[in-house]
């Protein structure tokens, strides 16, 4: 798999992830939290299927999903409690982006034998 072959599917999935994260961050009050969580979950699983396993990426992905799910469930209201969730969400998003900078394509594609669904279980 060449770097260009790898970049296209990753860019498509990352576009979907970023779109959902933006909805959660700025429009969570208007959206259905279950739909936003499920959309993010599916996109993250699709991304993890095309990447080589990396504990840092796995942890950053799980943290991002947990923070996004918590924020989506309670909306982006501006109380102190939600402000903390928003800060945790933004920190998790930054860690996720940082970890993805070292991502490599998986030689096995979507046949990787690890349990992606268990990685993304909301807290």
Secondary structure, DSSP 4 states (H G I P E B T S, - for coil): --HHHHHHHHHHHHHHHHHHHHHHHHHTTTS-HHHHHHHHHHHHHHHHHHB---HHHHHHHHHHHHHHHHHHHHTT--SHHHHHHHHHHHHHHHHHHHHHTT--B-TTGGG--S-HHHH----
